[in-house]
């Protein structure tokens, strides 16, 4: 029976106002949500299950607060929800190491994930995990087909390319060409009662350390020009500074 594992991550709401206190982002009053691209990963995994049978497991790394996004995944159809208990500041190497251990423990035919997390935007988890596992890897898919095998659509120079994917594989998902399903009342009730399976795996010492957080510099005030006499100066600024002409 095929097993589809979906990686999900808890991130600050993309609409939240980010505040830096001292040298760190203050998340105390920020709503935490599932990283948006992970929603497309869950949807693709559920469609794969509907076509081929099997089960879908949602997996995250974090402390007990991250259980919320696992319950969200359960509400829209995940069969099993698993958390790797770790609240340390993991770099990409550490994160991929613990996830690789989880995949080997839980077993999987396909690992789905979002193309990048909304907080870091690194986009390294899918390819890095595939490298560690020695599996096939395809990134940024925007569609998938499960009739007579497993194939995906991914962007290519000047258009799109259809790829046949051998399994086991790690597949990262971009915003797809299908609508992400929403939880129904039955799913929400089942999620409330669901228990989170918790595992612990050792992570290597980080090789990258965050020194400080800082907001980008404020944009300078805009300039305004009136009258035909300013046309030459405006044209020069558009050419030399804005690089638009």
C-alpha positions as CSV (number, residue, x, y, z in Angstrom):
1,X,0.0,0.0,0.0
2,X,1.6,3.3,-1.0
3,X,2.6,5.8,1.6
4,X,2.7,9.5,0.9
5,X,4.5,11.7,3.4
6,X,3.9,15.5,3.3
7,X,6.2,17.9,5.0
8,X,4.5,20.9,6.6
9,X,5.9,23.9,8.5
10,X,4.5,26.4,10.9
11,X,5.3,30.0,9.9
12,X,4.2,33.5,10.7
13,X,1.1,34.6,8.9
14,X,2.2,36.2,5.6
15,X,-0.1,39.1,6.3
16,X,1.3,39.8,9.8
17,X,3.3,42.9,10.6
18,X,6.8,41.9,11.5
19,X,8.4,43.7,14.4
20,X,12.1,43.4,15.5
21,X,12.9,43.9,19.2
22,X,16.6,44.1,19.9
23,X,18.2,41.9,17.3
24,X,15.4,39.3,16.9
25,X,12.0,39.1,15.2
26,X,9.3,39.3,17.9
27,X,6.7,36.6,17.1
28,X,4.8,36.9,20.4
29,X,1.7,38.5,18.9
30,X,2.0,37.0,15.4
31,X,-0.5,34.4,14.2
32,X,1.2,31.2,13.1
33,X,-0.1,29.3,10.1
34,X,0.8,26.5,7.7
35,X,3.3,27.7,5.1
36,X,1.1,28.4,2.0
37,X,3.0,26.2,-0.5
38,X,2.6,23.2,1.9
39,X,-1.1,23.4,1.2
40,X,-0.5,22.5,-2.4
41,X,1.8,19.6,-1.3
42,X,-1.0,18.2,0.8
43,X,-3.5,18.6,-2.0
44,X,-1.2,16.8,-4.4
45,X,-0.6,14.0,-1.9
46,X,-4.4,13.5,-1.3
47,X,-5.0,13.3,-5.1
48,X,-2.2,10.8,-5.4
49,X,-3.9,8.7,-2.6
50,X,-7.3,9.0,-4.3
51,X,-5.8,7.7,-7.5
52,X,-3.5,5.0,-6.2
53,X,-4.8,4.1,-2.7
54,X,-2.6,4.1,0.4
55,X,-2.3,6.7,3.1
56,X,-1.1,10.2,3.7
57,X,1.0,11.3,6.6
58,X,1.6,14.9,7.5
59,X,5.0,15.5,9.2
60,X,6.4,18.6,10.9
61,X,9.4,19.5,13.0
62,X,8.8,21.7,16.2
63,X,7.4,21.9,19.6
64,X,3.8,21.2,20.8
65,X,2.6,24.5,19.4
66,X,3.2,23.1,15.9
67,X,0.5,20.5,16.5
68,X,-2.0,23.0,15.2
69,X,-0.9,22.8,11.6
70,X,-0.9,19.0,11.9
71,X,-4.5,19.2,13.0
72,X,-5.2,21.5,10.0
73,X,-3.7,18.8,7.7
74,X,-5.8,16.1,9.4
75,X,-8.9,18.2,8.9
76,X,-8.5,18.2,5.1
77,X,-7.7,14.5,4.8
78,X,-4.4,13.4,6.2
79,X,-4.6,10.0,7.7
80,X,-1.8,10.3,10.2
81,X,-0.1,13.3,11.8
82,X,3.5,13.1,13.1
83,X,5.7,15.7,14.8
84,X,9.5,15.5,15.2
85,X,9.9,17.0,18.7
86,X,12.7,19.6,18.3
87,X,12.6,23.3,19.3
88,X,16.3,24.0,18.6
89,X,17.3,26.5,15.9
90,X,18.1,24.0,13.1
91,X,20.0,25.0,10.0
92,X,19.2,23.4,6.7
93,X,21.6,20.6,7.3
94,X,20.1,19.8,10.7
95,X,16.5,20.0,9.5
96,X,17.2,17.7,6.5
97,X,19.0,15.2,8.8
98,X,16.1,14.8,11.2
99,X,13.5,14.6,8.4
100,X,15.6,11.9,6.6
101,X,15.7,9.9,9.8
102,X,11.9,10.2,10.1
103,X,11.4,9.1,6.4
104,X,13.5,6.1,7.0
105,X,11.6,5.2,10.2
106,X,8.1,5.9,8.9
107,X,8.7,4.7,5.3
108,X,7.4,6.5,2.3
109,X,7.0,6.1,-1.5
110,X,6.8,9.8,-2.2
111,X,7.6,12.7,0.0
112,X,5.8,15.9,-0.9
113,X,6.7,19.4,0.4
114,X,6.2,23.1,-0.5
115,X,8.7,24.6,-2.9
116,X,9.9,26.9,-0.1
117,X,8.9,28.0,3.4
118,X,7.2,31.4,3.7
119,X,9.6,32.4,6.5
120,X,13.0,31.5,5.1
121,X,12.3,31.1,1.4
122,X,15.4,28.9,1.1
123,X,13.8,26.1,-1.1
124,X,16.5,23.6,0.0
125,X,14.5,21.1,2.0
126,X,13.1,19.0,-0.9
127,X,16.3,18.7,-3.0
128,X,18.5,18.3,0.1
129,X,16.3,15.5,1.5
130,X,16.3,13.7,-1.8
131,X,20.1,13.9,-1.9
132,X,20.4,12.4,1.6
133,X,18.0,9.6,0.7
134,X,19.4,8.9,-2.7
135,X,15.9,9.4,-4.2
136,X,14.7,11.0,-7.4
137,X,13.8,14.7,-7.0
138,X,11.7,17.1,-8.9
139,X,11.0,20.7,-7.8
140,X,8.4,23.4,-8.3
141,X,5.8,21.2,-9.8
142,X,2.5,22.9,-10.9
143,X,0.5,19.8,-11.7
144,X,0.5,16.0,-11.5
145,X,-1.1,13.0,-13.1
146,X,-1.5,9.6,-11.6
147,X,-3.1,7.7,-14.6
148,X,-0.8,4.8,-15.7
149,X,2.1,6.0,-13.6
150,X,3.2,9.2,-11.9
151,X,4.0,12.2,-13.9
152,X,4.3,15.9,-13.1
153,X,4.2,19.3,-14.8
154,X,7.1,21.7,-14.0
155,X,8.2,25.0,-15.4
156,X,10.8,25.0,-18.1
157,X,12.5,27.7,-20.2
158,X,9.8,29.2,-22.3
159,X,7.0,26.9,-21.1
160,X,6.3,23.7,-19.2
161,X,7.7,20.2,-19.2
162,X,6.0,16.9,-18.4
163,X,8.2,14.5,-16.4
164,X,7.7,10.9,-15.5
165,X,8.8,10.4,-11.9
166,X,10.3,7.1,-10.7
167,X,9.6,6.3,-7.0
168,X,10.7,6.7,-4.4
169,X,10.9,10.4,-4.9
170,X,10.8,13.8,-3.2
171,X,8.6,16.3,-4.9
172,X,8.3,20.0,-4.1
173,X,5.1,21.8,-5.0
174,X,4.5,25.3,-6.3
175,X,1.0,26.9,-6.6
176,X,-0.8,24.3,-8.7
177,X,-3.3,24.3,-11.4
178,X,-5.9,22.9,-9.1
179,X,-7.8,24.3,-6.1
180,X,-6.7,23.4,-2.6
181,X,-9.6,21.7,-0.7
182,X,-11.0,23.1,2.5
183,X,-11.9,21.2,5.7
184,X,-15.5,20.2,6.2
185,X,-17.3,19.8,9.5
186,X,-16.6,16.1,9.7
187,X,-12.9,16.7,9.1
188,X,-12.7,19.4,11.7
189,X,-14.3,17.2,14.3
190,X,-12.0,14.3,13.5
191,X,-9.0,16.6,13.7
192,X,-9.9,17.8,17.2
193,X,-9.9,14.2,18.5
194,X,-6.8,13.1,16.6
195,X,-3.6,12.4,18.5
196,X,-0.2,13.5,17.2
197,X,2.5,10.9,17.0
198,X,5.7,12.3,18.4
199,X,9.2,11.1,17.5
200,X,12.7,12.4,18.5
201,X,15.8,12.2,16.3
202,X,19.3,13.6,16.9
203,X,20.3,16.6,14.8
204,X,23.9,17.5,14.0
205,X,25.3,20.7,15.5
206,X,24.4,23.7,13.4
207,X,27.1,25.1,11.0
208,X,25.2,28.3,10.4
209,X,24.2,30.7,13.2
210,X,21.8,33.6,12.9
211,X,23.7,36.7,14.3
212,X,20.8,39.2,14.2
213,X,17.5,40.1,12.5
214,X,16.9,43.5,11.0
215,X,14.2,45.1,8.9
216,X,15.2,46.3,5.4
217,X,16.0,50.0,5.2
218,X,13.0,52.3,4.7
219,X,12.4,53.4,1.1
220,X,13.4,57.0,0.4
221,X,10.6,59.5,-0.1
222,X,9.3,59.7,-3.6
223,X,9.9,62.7,-5.9
224,X,7.2,64.6,-7.8
225,X,7.5,66.7,-10.9
226,X,5.1,69.0,-12.6
227,X,5.1,70.7,-16.0
228,X,6.7,70.1,-19.3
229,X,10.0,71.7,-18.2
230,X,10.7,68.7,-16.0
231,X,10.3,66.1,-18.8
232,X,14.0,65.9,-19.6
233,X,15.0,65.3,-16.0
234,X,12.3,62.7,-15.5
235,X,13.4,60.9,-18.6
236,X,17.0,60.9,-17.4
237,X,16.0,59.5,-14.0
238,X,13.9,56.8,-15.5
239,X,16.9,55.8,-17.7
240,X,19.8,56.1,-15.2
241,X,18.2,55.3,-11.8
242,X,15.1,53.3,-12.5
243,X,16.5,51.5,-15.6
244,X,13.1,51.3,-17.2
245,X,13.9,53.1,-20.5
